């Protein structure tokens, strides 16, 4: 039996994608008093979590390592689970390692567990039936767009979307339960930014995030510079 070359290549490409890991489908529902988020992810074996309880809303971030995001939606509705506001996802990173990211927005801190059996990950949230209470907006950080702060800024649009330390300002510092600090930054006519140590900025990188400042290393016309934005300066100017 003859097989056309384009068809064969397509089958091999599809197999290689699945072999590298794919987020293929997502479903939600109730079981024995818990709200379950089921992710069918053939080929995915490794994941990492990040719990952010000092942001608004609170966030449970799940990174699926060596995985391609192929879910049909980027945002999924929640069926009457008190405390859970939304489920969002995206291809967070492609290089040097592919990472598919899922974010659960929470109005309250909810006990949770994650189980991995065969090709399915199950996130079980202990909560009650009912609508989630909308939390108050984080007062010192108001993004100008609804863009997901966990969606990466791709290199193709870096000139327009990367944070510019020479033009922006620091508006807050938050710390995850794992002890990692994040800087909340704003720049005129751009969305708000949430950056940690090692994240790229325009012509540079974030060197460090302290309890009250963020330090950048940038090159301006080939000349290296160290730039520090601090909360003290913001308070001194009355902003």
VOGU-3710 file (C-alpha; in Angstrom, 3 decimals, decimal comma):
1> xxxxxxxxxx> 0,000/0,000/0,000  1,362/3,404/-0,999  1,165/6,385/1,337  1,572/9,923/0,066  4,647/11,654/1,453  2,804/14,777/2,797  0,361/12,542/4,682  3,195/10,446/6,120  5,126/13,540/7,207  1,980/14,925/8,799
11> xxxxxxxxxx> 1,462/11,721/10,771  5,085/11,689/11,909  4,918/15,368/12,936  1,743/14,742/14,919  3,338/11,773/16,648  6,424/13,804/17,544  4,298/16,589/19,013  2,351/14,148/21,151  5,578/12,436/22,154  6,922/15,743/23,424
21> xxxxxxxxxx> 3,752/16,258/25,453  0,487/18,012/24,616  -2,297/19,658/26,598  -5,109/18,249/24,491  -8,387/18,694/26,399  -9,823/20,057/29,638  -13,009/19,280/31,557  -14,478/20,284/34,914  -17,042/18,824/37,285  -17,982/17,835/40,818
31> xxxxxxxxxx> -17,030/14,594/42,574  -17,600/13,802/46,270  -17,687/17,433/47,323  -14,612/18,500/45,350  -14,396/20,549/42,177  -12,205/18,739/39,660  -10,258/20,197/36,761  -9,153/17,347/34,486  -6,424/17,958/31,920  -5,784/15,293/29,298
41> xxxxxxxxxx> -2,076/15,667/28,524  -0,577/12,710/26,629  3,199/12,586/26,845  3,459/15,048/29,747  5,155/13,674/32,856  6,616/16,680/34,653  4,949/19,748/36,126  5,667/22,578/38,578  3,318/24,715/40,657  3,457/28,277/41,925
51> xxxxxxxxxx> 1,002/29,534/44,547  0,484/33,325/44,678  -1,648/34,247/47,685  -0,648/37,917/47,939  -1,974/38,974/44,552  -5,546/39,850/43,625  -6,978/37,547/42,552  -4,941/34,764/44,152  -3,402/32,423/41,575  -2,550/28,756/41,377
61> xxxxxxxxxx> -0,100/28,450/38,480  0,640/25,022/36,973  3,468/24,712/34,461  3,488/21,574/32,316  7,066/20,947/31,256  8,033/19,939/27,697  4,424/20,467/26,652  2,568/22,166/23,811  -0,658/24,048/24,577  -3,310/22,727/22,200
71> xxxxxxxxxx> -6,460/23,271/24,246  -9,263/24,758/22,115  -9,753/27,672/24,525  -7,567/30,109/26,445  -10,251/30,740/29,074  -12,713/28,240/30,520  -15,957/28,947/32,410  -16,354/27,809/36,005  -19,491/25,942/37,053  -20,519/27,349/40,417
81> xxxxxxxxxx> -17,398/26,658/42,486  -17,101/29,038/45,438  -13,650/30,589/45,449  -12,729/29,772/41,840  -13,096/32,683/39,428  -11,622/31,440/36,153  -9,308/28,943/34,459  -6,847/30,356/31,921  -4,082/28,855/29,813  -1,438/29,607/27,200
91> xxxxxxxxxx> 1,853/28,483/25,689  4,022/30,236/28,248  7,417/29,391/26,777  8,855/27,716/23,680  12,613/28,022/24,262  14,828/26,753/25,740  12,118/24,432/27,072  8,486/24,225/26,016  6,154/25,116/28,883  2,341/25,124/28,731
101> xxxxxxxxxx> 0,839/27,126/31,598  -2,539/26,860/33,304  -3,683/29,514/35,799  -6,558/29,155/38,258  -7,806/32,555/39,477  -9,104/32,306/43,050  -10,974/34,719/45,283  -10,126/32,632/48,373  -7,332/30,319/49,453  -8,586/26,807/48,682
111> xxxxxxxxxx> -6,990/23,474/49,670  -6,010/21,593/46,533  -4,244/18,468/45,341  -2,886/17,356/41,970  -2,844/13,742/40,819  -1,281/12,338/37,666  -2,564/9,041/36,338  -1,753/7,729/32,874  -2,226/10,736/30,549  -4,499/12,781/32,820
121> xxxxxxxxxx> -3,784/15,396/35,481  -6,564/16,035/38,007  -6,611/19,227/40,096  -9,005/18,712/43,025  -10,196/21,859/44,825  -11,908/21,527/48,194  -14,719/24,074/48,075  -18,495/24,460/48,128  -21,021/24,956/45,374  -21,896/28,549/44,618
131> xxxxxxxxxx> -20,531/31,585/42,827  -17,069/32,849/43,711  -16,872/36,129/45,556  -15,105/38,716/43,437  -12,071/40,066/45,335  -11,310/43,755/45,534  -8,995/45,050/42,824  -5,352/45,315/43,879  -5,246/49,057/44,526  -1,656/49,854/43,546
141> xxxxxxxxxx> -1,529/47,832/40,329  -4,039/48,445/37,574  -3,039/46,937/34,206  -4,216/49,033/31,278  -5,351/45,962/29,352  -6,768/42,558/30,182  -3,659/40,797/28,898  -2,628/37,804/31,004  0,459/38,798/33,042  1,631/35,189/32,765
151> xxxxxxxxxx> 1,656/35,248/28,964  5,264/35,839/27,833  6,369/38,777/25,726  7,600/37,136/22,529  10,763/38,400/20,879  8,908/39,397/17,693  7,135/42,165/19,586  9,764/42,943/22,227  10,392/46,529/21,110  6,791/47,470/21,745
161> xxxxxxxxxx> 5,926/45,290/24,703  8,998/44,778/26,904  9,188/46,963/30,003  11,498/49,967/29,662  13,264/50,674/32,998  14,124/54,189/31,801  10,465/55,154/31,373  8,520/52,994/33,839  7,997/52,930/37,585  7,738/50,419/40,399
171> xxxxxxxxxx> 4,283/50,347/42,019  4,491/47,329/44,304  6,289/44,171/45,436  4,538/40,856/46,105  5,985/37,598/47,385  4,815/34,068/46,630  4,365/31,473/49,334  7,573/29,893/48,028  9,446/33,102/48,871  9,990/34,390/45,318
181> xxxxxxxxxx> 9,471/38,135/44,907  7,683/39,777/41,962  7,889/43,448/40,959  4,685/45,186/39,840  5,627/47,783/37,242  3,872/50,287/35,036  4,819/52,269/31,975  2,717/54,885/30,131  0,533/53,466/27,321  1,489/49,836/28,111
191> xxxxxxxxxx> -0,081/47,076/30,193  1,094/46,486/33,739  4,039/44,121/34,158  4,746/41,402/36,739  8,474/40,579/36,614  10,834/38,393/38,636  14,609/37,942/38,695  15,901/36,833/35,293  12,959/38,145/33,233  13,835/40,151/30,093
201> xxxxxxxxxx> 13,261/43,900/29,796  14,026/46,302/26,955  17,775/45,944/26,206  18,381/44,087/29,446  17,246/41,833/32,269  15,956/41,941/35,854  18,968/41,428/38,154  17,125/41,298/41,477  13,842/42,036/43,251  14,188/43,106/46,887
211> xxxxxxxxxx> 11,555/43,885/49,512  11,289/47,492/48,277  13,122/47,778/44,943  13,915/46,157/41,597  17,361/46,174/39,967  17,921/46,054/36,191  20,963/45,509/33,983  20,571/47,230/30,609  22,772/48,231/27,693  22,104/51,669/26,243
221> xxxxxxxxxx> 23,985/52,310/22,978  26,371/49,527/23,942  27,102/50,976/27,390  26,095/48,745/30,360  24,026/50,388/33,088  22,579/49,340/36,432  19,160/50,870/37,110  17,319/50,704/40,431  13,620/51,551/40,875  12,516/51,765/44,494
231> xxxxxxxxx> 9,332/52,200/46,507  11,046/54,905/48,611  11,372/57,124/45,550  7,707/56,582/44,741  6,687/57,566/48,282  8,971/60,634/48,188  7,281/61,929/45,040  3,829/61,405/46,552  2,646/59,012/43,826
//
